[in-house]
Amino acid sequence: MDAERFKYFLDIISEGFWDWDLKAERGYLSPRYCELTDCASDENVFSSEFLKKYVHPDDYNHILHVFQERLQGKLDVSVIEYRVLLKDGTVRWIEDRGKIVEYDDQGLPSRMVGAIIDITERKQSESLLKQSEENFRVAFEGASDAIFWADAVTGTLINCNMAAEKMLEYSREEIIGKHQTWLHPPEMEEYFEQQFKRTVVLHDQIDHAEAIVVSKSGRKIPVHIKHSITKLGDRDVMQGLFRDVSEQKQAEKSLLQSFNLLNDLSHQVPGVLFQTLVFRDGTICTPYSSDKLQELYEVTPDQIRSDISAIVERFHPDDRERTLASFYNATEKINKWECEFRVLLPRQGLKWLYGVALPQQRQDGTVHFYGFIIDITERKQKEDKQREINSLQDILLESIDAGVVIIDAHTHIIEQVNNKCLELFEGTEDQIIGSVCHYLLCPAEKGSCPVTDHGQDVDSSDRILLRADGSRLPILKSVRHIRIDGKDKLLETLIDITERKRAEEMIREQEARLRAVVDNLPFEFWAYDWEKRIIMQNPACISNWGNMLGKLLADLDVPDAVRKRWNESLGRAKTGEIVQEEVLYDANGSERFCFEIAAPVSDIGTCWGAALVSVDITSLKKAEAEIQRLAYHDPLTGLPNRLLLNDRLTSVLADAKRYGHGAAVLFIDLDNFKVINDSLGHAIGDLLLCEVGKHLEAGIRKSDTIARTGGDEFVVVLEDIVTPAAAAFVAQNLLQDLATPFSIKGQQLFVSASIGIALYPDDGTDTDTLLKSADAAMYDAKEAGKNIYHFYTAEINLRVEERLRLENELRQALIRNEFFLRYQPIWNVTTGEICGMEALLRWLHPQWGELQPNTFIPIAEETGLIIPIGEWVLRTAFQMLEDLQAVEEAHLRISINISGRQLRDHNLADHIAALLLKSRINPASIELEITESSLMHNVDEAVSVLSALKKMGVSLAIDDFGKGYSSLYYLKRFPLDRLKIDKSFIRDVAMNEDDAAIVRATIALAQSLKLEVTAEGIETVAQKEFIQEHGCNEMQGFLFSRPVMEKLIFELLRSCAQK
């Protein structure tokens, strides 16, 4: 083509062309180039000012670099993509192709030509493709079905998803590399190998219905399998979808969807370029058309070079005449030709095309058209789809059984209504369309909009609709913000609620009748909603509880126990349960029994609250209590009878078994009661039995049981007995109490008793056995001389006697000054110096020699002697520390053990404060050691005591850490400074990895809680080296020094100082 003809092409095609003289810094920019970039035709496209003005800031540096390389001749041909900023603020993606076509004498480029095209849609498509790939990955990993990929050639598994790992209980690494038949039991491997090959050969999906796979644990899982061949890049892959059908029987769904690739021609100019000539005689030919012609018309450029009839035949019959007429009209008037038309193609069927051409009339009368035709089928289909959507929208609006109004959100002009709205309005469309909504439909907000002007949330709100005749209609109104064609609209729905209003009036009448019934009920009635607010209350309820209407349960002026019980009943009723309970109220000192029912209340299937009914059954309960008392108590003494005794003993034994406690049964028989009864009469005997019962009851704990089983026999059940001595102690006290004379009817009567003691579980584990054992022991006591107690076995008697003797000796030990302290040094791991010492209690008995604490501390704890003994230890240790500080050993501290019983002594903190004040020693030099079990006896009380000691400046440590049962939650509550690792963990720490792990974990725990750590029981070098290696702060043990007497401490300190 000549230059002029080419210029016409440049003016109409989608590419923008440029031709630039690099030396003169000027050139040609086609109109399309200027249109795509929003620039002027005389601007210098190679200048930095041009790039800053039009190129997106994020692309500027890259484009500047490419343009500089163009100017330097480094890029003979270059293709770059970048964004330009248009004047209206939008962004357009451009593909710029440039080529150097001329060089100067120095070999530098002097002229370049190129073209740009709009690739915005392509970029958007690429973005969608990336999103699709991400969606595919999420779908693959998130699929509920197990998915396996196998190489189509070898059958080797190459990938699977997380559902596959979960199903087979193997990790992905364990699965990959196995042959696909490995998924199935051996008996099915051959079958699935054949199916695999068949799938590969047919290259089609094969549904294998149900099969079996075997998990790592050996579990056989029924699955439904689909095999298909897919492409993974250039590699054929067999994909297997395994659905677990053991718990679900749903139809198989495909987990993967095929994705259509975008048009691979997106980098090319779309459509057909053509030149058509119309001669004066009406002959039409097309000497030039681009290759796209065959795709659009299914004809070749040669077929229409001399005659366009081949194309005209493709025109849709209904469009042929119109299309040709428009072309002839443009030819006649030498106007731009522009037309949308359909073609019917043999292979492709119906297509929509858009053509545009500019005419030029030559001197010979020939009209030359230079044009461009593109496929607009997709756009037309979208337009058809939109029309269909609009039609469906209209159908939907009319099918809704509610008035629908669409309003401009800014002007409040009504734009569209449905027929139901006209029906409610009782007017015509002309009366509504174009009106301001709040003047016509919302008289309550006349002059303003409740949604846009007042910010109200109108959602199912009762409103009034002003009808055409001026009448008012009650409606239920909802308003939503929507956007139509990019514009803000209000969508209002209006529902006639006239019938609902009538129904509400009927409900109000029914509620009034119900109110009358409730108010006249002879028992209490009240109701809550689920916010726990009382919404109904009758007079009977008001008379007992006051006016509670409208109040929340939490705000009621009732006892906390009552509020808690009502709250629990309400919670259970909310779950649908009907709660029936007998409750006891204590109002103003008088007890009142009530039978209460709490039940959920529903209205049209919706449960909105609970109703409670309370009936006073006090008189009935009193009658039942009297019957119960007569059935389970001795009518003479009022004590439990044999029936109640068996019941309570059974309960005590169950608790003892559950919690590992001991228990004891004391069988008591009065000595010589028959003589008193026979000589003084049964009346005196009965009074004596009553007084004996009172004395026995007063001599035991409230948690224990005393029963009269008949005649002059009584039985005592002691629960939670730690040692046999505790039972002996109770028996001895009872005997001493009975030794006091009884005054009956002016006579002094003396009575004694024989007591037999049976222990659980040693002497029996059931009620009958224990009672028989205690009875036998009682008879043994009588045979031994009466007025004594005997245990069931001689062995227990010996143990008890020994313990009682030890207890008596222990009571004298303080008086005889038989206690003394030894001190074991504590060594600093880092410096190797003595940093403190632990005070260790010893008992030097005149006959038994030196006794260790484990032989007498438990007895001291049980008897309470630990309190005065502990105070002696504190005084002695404080004095020792005072002596040390007098010889400039102020850096040393003394660790003193505090027992659980001492910790529970309310005077402990005051006693230590007094010692600190008296001695004037540094409180930080005192460290109190408490065992874990002592702390856990009563956590809140322990925290309180330790906090008080901590405020004095005293250091606190947990002794024997690891042997107790404290939790980390409680451990962090105690204001501790140190953990002492029990020697049982240190003993084998160098040889036993379990002990080593426990010690390391304890040190790490202490460090995380910012606590110091002391290791006890260091006896070997290996133990010492382990402790030093793992960051323990201090250590003590026989390796360094055994516990020494006070007089040797100073010598030991001097010796260590010299070393």
NUKE-88904 format. One record per residue (C-alpha): x, y, z. Coordinates in steps of 0.05 Angstrom, whole numbers, padded with zeros to 5 digits, always signed. Layout:
N
XYZ...
***
This chain:
1059
+00000+00000+00000+00023+00073-00011+00037+00120+00048-00030+00154+00044-00068+00089+00045-00026+00066+00105-00042+00130+00142-00116+00115+00136-00103+00048+00168-00065+00081+00225-00125+00126+00239-00175+00069+00250-00139+00008+00277-00130-00004+00352-00054+00003+00352-00021+00071+00364+00040+00082+00320+00100+00127+00330+00159+00147+00285+00214+00188+00321+00275+00226+00297+00321+00219+00357+00368+00274+00334+00315+00326+00319+00273+00303+00379+00209+00304+00338+00169+00255+00300+00100+00228+00285+00049+00204+00337-00014+00172+00307-00082+00195+00333-00092+00127+00364-00026+00136+00402-00050+00203+00430-00117+00173+00447-00086+00115+00485-00037+00157+00525-00077+00222+00532-00017+00261+00504-00010+00314+00451+00018+00297+00382+00076+00346+00389+00104+00320+00455+00173+00288+00461+00159+00216+00481+00232+00203+00498+00239+00259+00549+00238+00247+00625+00185+00302+00631+00139+00262+00585+00150+00199+00625+00138+00234+00692+00074+00264+00665+00042+00202+00636+00076+00139+00663+00051+00109+00728+00100+00126+00786+00111+00052+00801+00134+00040+00729+00174+00104+00719+00244+00081+00737+00239+00018+00696+00212+00054+00634+00265+00110+00641+00319+00056+00641+00291+00022+00579+00284+00088+00541+00356+00106+00559+00380+00039+00532+00340+00053+00469+00374+00120+00460+00442+00087+00472+00428+00035+00419+00432-00023+00468+00363-00049+00448+00353-00059+00373+00283-00085+00385+00247-00076+00451+00178-00094+00479+00157-00065+00545+00093-00062+00585+00075-00004+00631+00017+00036+00658-00003+00107+00638-00044+00155+00679-00102+00185+00640-00130+00254+00652-00194+00226+00682-00154+00190+00736-00159+00120+00707-00100+00075+00692-00088+00041+00625-00038-00016+00611+00003-00006+00547+00048-00053+00508+00101-00013+00472+00141-00045+00415+00200-00006+00388+00253-00018+00334+00314+00022+00313+00310+00032+00238+00367+00082+00226+00436+00096+00256+00481+00157+00249+00554+00157+00228+00577+00142+00299+00533+00080+00303+00482+00112+00350+00408+00105+00335+00378+00164+00297+00308+00139+00282+00260+00091+00316+00190+00067+00299+00141+00029+00341+00070+00016+00361+00030+00013+00425-00033-00026+00441-00082-00025+00499-00070-00089+00540-00113-00069+00600-00163-00125+00588-00107-00175+00579-00075-00154+00645-00142-00161+00680-00149-00230+00649-00079-00249+00674-00099-00226+00743-00161-00269+00740-00119-00328+00717-00072-00320+00776-00132-00318+00822-00160-00380+00789-00094-00416+00800-00095-00396+00874-00168-00419+00878-00147-00485+00848-00092-00493+00900-00140-00476+00957-00192-00524+00927-00140-00579+00920-00114-00574+00992-00181-00556+01022-00220-00611+00986-00256-00658+01033-00241-00717+00987-00172-00748+00985-00136-00732+00919-00076-00771+00892-00035-00756+00830+00005-00812+00797+00053-00810+00738+00012-00837+00679+00073-00876+00653+00101-00908+00716+00042-00906+00764+00085-00874+00817+00048-00828+00866+00074-00757+00858+00027-00715+00901-00033-00717+00947-00073-00668+00988-00083-00660+01063-00148-00700+01061-00108-00759+01033-00058-00754+01091-00115-00752+01141-00150-00812+01108-00088-00857+01104-00055-00831+01168+00010-00825+01128+00048-00761+01116+00054-00734+01046+00127-00754+01046+00110-00826+01063+00058-00829+01007+00098-00797+00950+00141-00848+00914+00096-00908+00927+00062-00944+00868-00011-00927+00861-00032-00999+00875-00001-00990+00945-00065-00953+00964-00106-01017+00961-00105-01085+00996-00062-01138+00963-00122-01174+00935-00143-01112+00896-00075-01090+00870-00079-01129+00804-00149-01102+00790-00129-01029+00800-00065-01039+00760-00108-01060+00701-00156-01002+00713-00097-00954+00716-00071-00978+00648-00142-00975+00619-00149-00903+00643-00083-00884+00611-00100-00919+00545-00171-00891+00540-00149-00823+00566-00217-00818+00598-00248-00816+00667-00264-00883+00697-00311-00890+00757-00292-00950+00800-00351-00942+00848-00333-00968+00917-00266-00997+00936-00222-01006+00998-00159-00969+01020-00117-00988+01081-00093-00935+01131-00027-00935+01168-00062-00963+01230-00090-01020+01188-00161-00992+01184-00197-01011+01120-00234-00951+01093-00290-00959+01041-00281-00905+00988-00312-00884+00922-00258-00873+00869-00255-00835+00804-00194-00840+00759-00180-00791+00703-00121-00767+00661-00103-00694+00666-00045-00650+00645+00006-00624+00694+00047-00579+00648+00070-00624+00592+00063-00686+00635+00005-00735+00635-00019-00748+00705-00071-00797+00730-00114-00764+00783-00151-00805+00834-00208-00777+00876-00221-00820+00938-00284-00803+00977-00293-00836+01046-00364-00865+01043-00362-00898+01111-00399-00840+01143-00429-00803+01084-00468-00829+01025-00473-00766+00984-00465-00768+00910-00394-00758+00885-00375-00687+00869-00319-00668+00827-00263-00634+00867-00228-00605+00807-00257-00561+00753-00225-00548+00688-00202-00478+00675-00207-00446+00607-00144-00413+00585-00149-00341+00562-00146-00325+00489-00075-00341+00467-00082-00285+00416-00088-00230+00469-00020-00203+00447-00044-00192+00376-00088-00138+00348-00160-00164+00347-00206-00160+00288-00198-00153+00212-00165-00095+00176-00194-00086+00107-00195-00040+00046-00258-00042+00005-00269-00007-00062-00338+00014-00088-00336+00031-00162-00384+00077-00197-00421+00019-00229-00435-00010-00159-00382-00065-00163-00350-00079-00095-00284-00112-00083-00235-00119-00025-00164-00117-00050-00136-00122+00021-00158-00158+00085-00118-00185+00143-00112-00258+00162-00166-00252+00216-00217-00251+00159-00219-00326+00156-00234-00332+00231-00290-00280+00228-00324-00301+00162-00294-00370+00147-00272-00343+00079-00201-00327+00055-00177-00259+00033-00170-00286-00039-00244-00303-00042-00265-00230-00034-00208-00196-00068-00250-00183-00131-00320-00195-00105-00351-00192-00035-00409-00239-00050-00376-00293-00008-00382-00248+00053-00452-00223+00036-00475-00296+00035-00452-00302+00107-00497-00244+00130-00557-00266+00171-00619-00264+00127-00653-00216+00175-00592-00169+00175-00568-00174+00103-00612-00120+00073-00601-00072+00132-00526-00081+00132-00518-00071+00057-00565-00010+00060-00522+00022+00113-00459+00011+00072-00490+00039+00008-00516+00099+00047-00446+00113+00074-00419+00106+00003-00470+00153-00026-00460+00207+00027-00385+00194+00037-00399+00184+00112-00367+00140+00163-00395+00069+00159-00411+00038+00226-00456-00023+00236-00471-00082+00281-00495-00144+00245-00500-00219+00249-00468-00272+00206-00484-00346+00199-00421-00388+00190-00419-00461+00168-00375-00483+00226-00383-00429+00279-00456-00414+00271-00484-00347+00292-00437-00289+00306-00445-00215+00321-00396-00169+00286-00382-00095+00291-00354-00058+00230-00328+00013+00222-00296+00045+00160-00276+00114+00137-00291+00131+00064-00248+00170+00014-00274+00187-00055-00223+00187-00110-00224+00231-00173-00250+00174-00215-00311+00169-00169-00287+00106-00135-00300+00105-00060-00246+00073-00018-00265+00048+00051-00211+00034+00102-00241-00006+00159-00238-00052+00217-00285-00109+00237-00286-00144+00305-00325-00200+00337-00375-00172+00388-00413-00237+00399-00394-00240+00473-00415-00168+00485-00481-00181+00452-00491-00244+00493-00478-00203+00556-00528-00150+00534-00579-00205+00522-00562-00234+00590-00571-00166+00622-00638-00157+00588-00657-00226+00614-00635-00206+00684-00675-00142+00680-00735-00182+00657-00726-00232+00714-00719-00173+00763-00785-00145+00739-00817-00214+00747-00786-00221+00817-00811-00152+00838-00881-00172+00817-00878-00241+00849-00860-00214+00918-00921-00209+00963-00899-00141+00988-00897-00071+00961-00828-00055+00932-00804+00016+00920-00737+00037+00889-00716+00107+00908-00658+00152+00889-00617+00156+00953-00597+00229+00942-00660+00262+00913-00710+00214+00947-00748+00211+00881-00789+00147+00872-00763+00113+00809-00798+00045+00807-00854+00009+00843-00887-00059+00834-00961-00074+00827-00966-00095+00901-00944-00025+00921-00997+00006+00876-01047-00041+00908-01027-00018+00978-01026+00055+00956-01093+00048+00920-01068+00094+00866-01035+00095+00798-00962+00091+00778-00966+00163+00752-00985+00187+00822-00924+00154+00853-00866+00154+00803-00828+00220+00806-00854+00238+00875-00811+00250+00937-00818+00189+00981-00823+00222+01049-00878+00269+01026-00919+00212+00997-00904+00147+01035-00876+00169+01103-00920+00224+01133-00888+00213+01201-00821+00239+01174-00850+00292+01128-00796+00335+01099-00738+00289+01116-00714+00217+01106-00706+00174+01168-00650+00133+01135-00607+00184+01099-00623+00247+01140-00630+00218+01210-00586+00155+01204-00641+00109+01228-00638+00034+01217-00706+00018+01187-00710-00058+01190-00779-00089+01198-00805-00026+01231-00878-00010+01241-00895+00052+01199-00954+00086+01166-00967+00089+01091-01005+00150+01066-01054+00125+01013-01078+00162+00952-01145+00179+00985-01110+00206+01047-01124+00145+01091-01069+00112+01132-01048+00039+01126-01005+00005+01180-00945-00028+01146-00881-00065+01163-00825-00027+01129-00752-00046+01114-00700-00003+01078-00635-00027+01047-00580+00012+01011-00566-00017+00942-00528+00004+00879-00558+00001+00809-00513+00019+00750-00464+00050+00799-00516+00095+00831-00539+00095+00904-00611+00073+00913-00658+00056+00970-00697-00009+00965-00759-00006+01009-00807-00064+01022-00877-00050+01049-00920-00105+01080-00993-00094+01101-00998-00111+01175-01071-00094+01185-01087-00166+01203-01027-00170+01249-01050-00108+01286-01119-00140+01296-01085-00203+01321-01042-00162+01369-01106-00132+01398-01134-00201+01408-01070-00223+01442-01075-00163+01489-01145-00185+01508-01121-00256+01520-01063-00230+01562-01112-00191+01605-01153-00255+01617-01088-00293+01633-01068-00238+01680-01134-00245+01717-01123-00321+01723-01051-00313+01747-01069-00260+01798-01121-00305+01830-01077-00367+01836-01070-00389+01910-00995-00400+01902-00935-00359+01878-00925-00349+01804-00873-00308+01766-00840-00308+01698-00773-00287+01668-00749-00271+01599-00681-00296+01576-00648-00231+01599-00667-00256+01669-00716-00199+01678-00781-00212+01716-00838-00196+01668-00898-00225+01707-00914-00234+01781-00978-00250+01818-01001-00222+01886-00982-00286+01923-00911-00278+01898-00910-00204+01917-00933-00219+01988-00872-00264+02000-00818-00231+01958-00841-00160+01947-00852-00125+01880-00799-00154+01832-00832-00135+01766-00784-00107+01714-00723-00122+01756-00664-00165+01735-00649-00227+01776-00581-00198+01795-00614-00136+01824-00666-00171+01868-00664-00160+01943-00661-00234+01960-00609-00277+01995-00551-00298+01950-00569-00372+01958-00639-00358+01933-00613-00318+01874-00564-00373+01856-00618-00427+01858-00666-00386+01815-00610-00373+01766-00594-00447+01761-00668-00465+01751-00673-00412+01696-00611-00439+01661-00638-00510+01661-00706-00487+01636-00672-00451+01579-00646-00518+01554-00718-00543+01550-00717-00580+01617-00777-00576+01664-00745-00567+01733-00782-00594+01794-00750-00583+01862-00765-00580+01935-00730-00520+01966-00721-00491+02035-00727-00416+02048-00703-00383+02112-00741-00318+02118-00734-00278+02182-00711-00338+02220-00770-00382+02201-00763-00440+02153-00811-00448+02095-00811-00509+02049-00835-00500+01977-00845-00544+01917-00823-00505+01856-00831-00518+01782-00792-00480+01729-00812-00492+01657-00795-00460+01590-00851-00418+01558-00860-00418+01483-00901-00374+01437-00914-00399+01366-00855-00445+01371-00807-00393+01400-00783-00403+01471-00779-00333+01501-00770-00346+01576-00789-00389+01636-00847-00391+01685-00838-00411+01759-00892-00437+01806-00878-00443+01881-00926-00481+01928-00916-00478+02004-00908-00549+02030-00881-00532+02099-00934-00571+02138-00925-00631+02092-00848-00630+02102-00855-00626+02177-00899-00688+02176-00849-00724+02131-00791-00703+02178-00826-00732+02238-00838-00798+02202-00765-00798+02180-00741-00785+02251-00782-00841+02280-00756-00889+02226-00682-00874+02235-00672-00852+02307-00675-00885+02375-00740-00863+02409-00707-00861+02478-00642-00823+02466-00657-00790+02400-00592-00818+02373-00588-00853+02305-00613-00925+02308-00582-00986+02276-00615-00972+02209-00585-00902+02204-00519-00927+02232-00512-00977+02175-00529-00924+02124-00477-00875+02151-00424-00927+02160-00434-00950+02088-00425-00878+02065-00362-00868+02108-00331-00932+02080-00346-00911+02008-00311-00844+02020-00252-00878+02054-00244-00925+01994-00250-00868+01944-00201-00821+01977-00154-00871+02012-00174-00850+02082-00178-00892+02145-00240-00903+02188-00255-00934+02256-00315-00966+02290-00320-00963+02367-00367-01014+02398-00385-00988+02469-00419-01030+02522-00434-01002+02592-00404-01043+02648-00453-01068+02701-00512-01028+02672-00558-01087+02687-00545-01078+02762-00568-01005+02760-00628-01021+02716-00651-01078+02760-00639-01045+02827-00663-00974+02812-00715-00989+02760-00722-00980+02685-00741-00906+02691-00674-00890+02724-00639-00935+02674-00671-00899+02615-00651-00831+02642-00580-00856+02652-00577-00882+02580-00600-00813+02555-00545-00778+02595-00492-00828+02571-00515-00816+02499-00506-00740+02509-00436-00749+02538-00415-00796+02482-00443-00748+02429-00405-00690+02461-00340-00729+02460-00336-00739+02384-00332-00693+02324-00394-00668+02288-00373-00707+02226-00372-00772+02266-00433-00815+02284-00458-00841+02352-00515-00891+02350-00552-00933+02402-00560-01003+02375-00600-01031+02433-00599-01040+02509-00535-01009+02537-00496-01015+02472-00472-00955+02431-00431-00952+02367-00386-00894+02346-00363-00887+02273-00300-00844+02264-00285-00821+02193-00219-00798+02163-00175-00832+02215-00101-00825+02198-00072-00873+02250-00097-00924+02300-00074-00878+02355-00126-00827+02335-00181-00878+02348-00148-00897+02414-00146-00824+02434-00222-00817+02423-00235-00881+02461-00192-00859+02520-00228-00791+02523-00296-00826+02523-00275-00871+02580-00250-00812+02620-00314-00773+02607-00357-00832+02629-00317-00838+02694-00350-00773+02718-00411-00790+02763-00480-00779+02733-00533-00744+02775-00600-00778+02763-00661-00760+02805-00616-00737+02862-00572-00799+02860-00498-00802+02841-00489-00860+02793-00422-00886+02769-00415-00922+02704-00357-00948+02662-00353-00979+02593-00315-01029+02552-00296-01007+02482-00276-01049+02422-00242-01015+02363-00241-01041+02291-00203-01005+02237-00217-00998+02163-00189-01029+02121-00145-01073+02166-00202-01105+02205-00256-01104+02152-00278-01068+02088-00354-01074+02097-00405-01054+02149-00420-01123+02178-00347-01144+02184-00326-01080+02219-00384-01083+02268-00369-01156+02284-00294-01141+02293-00309-01083+02339-00359-01125+02378-00307-01180+02387-00255-01130+02410-00306-01102+02460-00316-01170+02491-00241-01178+02494-00237-01112+02532-00290-01136+02581-00251-01200+02593-00188-01159+02605-00221-01124+02664-00271-01074+02635-00266-00998+02634-00214-01003+02579-00211-01005+02503-00182-01059+02460-00164-01061+02386-00187-01119+02345-00116-01148+02339-00059-01154+02387-00010-01127+02335-00049-01061+02330-00051-01057+02406+00024-01061+02409+00032-01007+02355-00016-00961+02391+00018-00971+02458+00085-00955+02426+00058-00893+02393+00025-00869+02457+00091-00879+02494+00128-00840+02440+00075-00785+02446+00084-00781+02521+00160-00778+02514+00152-00724+02461+00111-00681+02508+00168-00685+02559+00224-00673+02508+00214-00597+02506+00212-00593+02582+00275-00636+02588+00311-00595+02533+00325-00658+02491+00320-00624+02423+00380-00595+02386+00397-00570+02316+00448-00593+02265+00468-00548+02207+00483-00571+02136+00521-00520+02093+00493-00496+02026+00545-00482+01972+00543-00430+01916+00552-00467+01849+00589-00409+01816+00636-00386+01872+00644-00452+01909+00633-00416+01975+00585-00430+02031+00526-00383+02022+00480-00411+02075+00460-00470+02118+00397-00510+02132+00376-00520+02205+00358-00594+02217+00320-00615+02280+00343-00676+02321+00318-00708+02386+00369-00736+02435+00328-00786+02476+00361-00810+02541+00345-00883+02524+00336-00887+02448+00393-00841+02429+00391-00790+02371+00325-00795+02333+00313-00770+02262+00254-00723+02248+00214-00775+02209+00205-00816+02273+00171-00761+02314+00150-00702+02268+00086-00738+02244+00064-00749+02316+00081-00677+02333+00039-00654+02273-00021-00696+02294-00020-00676+02367-00005-00603+02355+00062-00607+02392+00095-00583+02327+00074-00512+02345+00117-00505+02408+00172-00548+02377+00172-00504+02315+00176-00440+02357+00237-00470+02393+00270-00484+02326+00257-00413+02302+00286-00382+02366+00347-00426+02364+00362-00415+02290+00353-00339+02298+00403-00340+02356+00452-00379+02314+00446-00329+02257+00455-00272+02306+00520-00305+02330+00545-00313+02258+00532-00241+02240+00570-00220+02303+00633-00250+02272+00622-00217+02204+00588-00274+02169+00530-00229+02149+00526-00257+02079+00502-00325+02105+00429-00344+02109+00395-00399+02150+00340-00442+02120+00287-00465+02170+00234-00518+02155+00162-00498+02169+00111-00555+02175+00041-00554+02146+00011-00548+02216+00055-00487+02231+00034-00456+02165-00039-00461+02187-00023-00429+02254-00050-00358+02253+00005-00335+02301+00063-00357+02255+00073-00289+02221+00068-00251+02287+00118-00298+02320+00170-00289+02264+00159-00214+02264+00173-00212+02339+00237-00253+02330+00261-00206+02275+00248-00146+02317+00283-00175+02377+00344-00201+02341+00351-00143+02292+00380-00189+02240+00370-00178+02165+00304-00211+02145+00335-00231+02079+00383-00277+02119+00322-00320+02138+00294-00371+02089+00232-00411+02107+00224-00478+02072+00154-00505+02061+00135-00571+02027+00089-00573+01966+00035-00613+02002+00032-00561+02058+00020-00505+02009-00036-00543+01972-00075-00559+02036-00109-00491+02031-00082-00450+01974-00116-00384+01990-00095-00388+02064-00024-00406+02044-00019-00348+01995-00043-00300+02050+00008-00325+02102+00066-00327+02053+00049-00257+02028+00052-00231+02099+00120-00264+02110+00145-00238+02043+00128-00167+02063+00174-00174+02123+00232-00188+02075+00238-00262+02091+00259-00309+02035+00212-00367+02017+00228-00434+01986+00191-00498+01966+00226-00558+01998+00229-00627+01965+00201-00598+01900+00174-00651+01853+00146-00698+01906+00083-00660+01917+00023-00647+01872+00022-00572+01862+00000-00546+01794+00037-00492+01755-00026-00449+01761-00021-00449+01837+00055-00448+01838+00058-00380+01804+00009-00352+01857+00058-00364+01914+00109-00308+01928+00169-00355+01926+00243-00342+01918+00271-00412+01911+00257-00485+01891+00295-00541+01925+00300-00603+01881+00287-00666+01923+00346-00712+01931+00306-00771+01903+00314-00739+01834+00387-00722+01845+00407-00793+01867+00409-00823+01796+00413-00758+01756+00479-00777+01724+00455-00846+01703+00379-00842+01694+00355-00800+01636+00285-00793+01666+00313-00763+01730+00360-00719+01688+00301-00694+01646+00261-00678+01709+00319-00639+01740+00331-00601+01675+00257-00585+01669+00254-00562+01742+00313-00515+01732+00282-00488+01668+00215-00478+01703+00248-00441+01761+00287-00397+01714+00224-00379+01675+00190-00361+01741+00253-00322+01761+00266-00368+01821+00332-00392+01849+00345-00468+01849+00380-00510+01903+00396-00583+01891+00394-00627+01953+00429-00694+01965+00494-00682+01925+00537-00742+01943+00580-00755+01881+00624-00714+01835+00581-00734+01775+00520-00706+01809+00557-00641+01824+00582-00634+01752+00512-00645+01725+00483-00591+01770+00539-00542+01752+00529-00556+01678+00454-00543+01678+00451-00476+01713+00431-00494+01784+00446-00437+01833+00463-00475+01897+00474-00546+01923+00481-00584+01988+00497-00655+02007+00545-00704+02038+00596-00692+01982+00610-00624+02014+00591-00635+02087+00546-00675+02132+00501-00636+02180+00545-00612+02237+00535-00587+02307+00531-00512+02321+00601-00509+02353+00632-00538+02289+00601-00487+02242+00651-00432+02257+00710-00480+02246+00680-00503+02180+00670-00431+02156+00742-00413+02173+00768-00475+02137+00729-00458+02074+00751-00385+02076+00825-00407+02078+00815-00452+02018
***
